[in-house]
Amino acid sequence: MTTPLRCSHSRSSVKPDAGAGRADWLHIAREMADDLSTDAAEREQAGKTPLDEVSRLR
């Protein structure tokens, strides 16, 4: 039995509850990777500094 994912999720931050388990972290990591990959090429072509993306990973 797994615990349901409980997190505050917005474009700027993803913070799982203190009791989040490994499955929760993997789910959050996959969501972040999917989200970041959608506009990676566009960011790269524009030569943008990835400040927002880095802050979201912290």
Secondary structure, DSSP 4 states (H G I P E B T S, - for coil): --PPP-EEE-SS-EEE-TT--HHHHHHHHHHHHHHHHHTHHHHHHHT---HHHHHHH-
